[in-house]
Amino acid sequence: MPRSVDPTSDSVKQLVARVPPDLPVVMLNLLRFRDQAVYPADKAQPARTGRDAYAEYGRQIQTHLDRVGGKVIWQGEAKHTFIAPQDESWDEVLLVQYPSRDAFLSMLMSPDYQAVTFHRTAALEDARLVVTIRG
């Protein structure tokens, strides 16, 4: 069964329960791209790789990141998974900083942001999004 790469209402509830509302958060994104993006039938898009579809998502969300004070602080190609289950591998790692949990949630709940997330879903074969705070 394919894994979901999109947040669930339960994951949002857990975020609210576990992360204070006003502390800065850094989101650790582990991304595995599809060879070819898989778009829904109602979203006419040119054929593109998963990596290219994710790049389109990144371009389209930049204004949403700016609006809530978020920024990509590191992005890199994953070369080798040193400690992990044998079948686990990633193509890219991103660190995205938000001024607070609530700033992230504000972006996540925005209808304008939600209107472009189909690029992310089409792009990804698998993903992890880990919310971190400074300890």
N, C-alpha and C positions, 0 to 999 in steps of 0.2 A: 504494500500500500504506500503510495507516495506521501511524503511528509508535507505538512502545511508550512508555507513560508510566510504566512500572514499572521498578525496578532489575533488573539481570540479575546472575547470579553473576559474570560477567566484570567488571561495573562495581564490584562489591564487592571482587574481587581487586585491581583497579587502585587502588582507594581505599587498601587495606591496603599496597600496594607504594609508593604515592606520598606518603602523608600520615603524618607521625609520629603515634604513638599517643596522646601526652600533651599535644599542643598544642591550644588552643581552635580551633574551626572555626566559620565562618559559612557557612551554606548559602544560596546565591543561587537562589531559585525563580522561574522565569519560567513563567507559567501562561496557557494559552488554554482557556477553558471551552467545553464543548459547549452548544448552545442548550438541549437537554434531556438530562439525565443518562441514561446507558444502563447499567442494572443487569443483572447475570446473572439468568437465570430462577430460580435457587435463592435469590435474595436479594429477597424481597418488600419493596418500598419504595414509598412514595407517589410520584406523578409530581412531579418538581421540576426546576428548571433545573440546569445544570452548576454555576453559581455557588453555588446553594443546597446542592447535594450536597457541594461542597467545604467550605462553611461547616459542614455536619454533620460532615464528616471532622475539621475543625479543633476542633469542640467535643469530639468523642470522643477525640481524641489528646491533649488538654490534660493529662490525668493522666499520660500516658506521658512527655510533655515534662517535666513537673514531677519525675517519678521519676528522670530521668537528668540533671536540671539544665539542660535546654534551655529556650529562651524565644524568642518572636517579638520581634525588636528593631525591625523596621520592616515595614509593610505598606502598599501603595498601589496605586491604580488606574493602569495603564499608559495614557498618553494619546497617545503618539506615539513610534514607533521612529525615532530620528534617524539612526542609522548601522546598517544591516542590509540583507540582501537585500530587494528590493521586496516579496516575498510573505510576509515574516516580520512578525508582529505578536503582541502579548501583551495580555491583559486585566488581569493583576495581577502584581505583583512582591512577593515576601516575602524577608526576611532572617531566618533562624533561627539563633541561636547555641547551640552545645553546648560544654560544658567541654572536650571532647576528641573525637577521632575515635572512640575506643572507646565513649564515652557514646552517640554517634549510632548506632554499630553495635549496641550493646546494645539500644537501643530498636527498631531495624530488625528484629532477630532475635527479639524477644519475640513469642510466640504471641498474647498479648492485643492487642498493637499490630497484628500482621498480620491479626487478625480484623476490624479496622475499615477496612483500606486499600481495601476494595472501593468505599467512597464516593469516594475519590480517583480510582480508576481510572474509575469511572462518570462522574465530573465532567469529566475533562480530555480535550480534543481533542488537545492537544499540551503538552509541558512540557520544561523544561530544569532540571537541578539541578546547580549548579556548587559544588564544595567549595572554600572559600577559607581561607587562613591569613594571618595578619599577616606581611608581608614585612620 
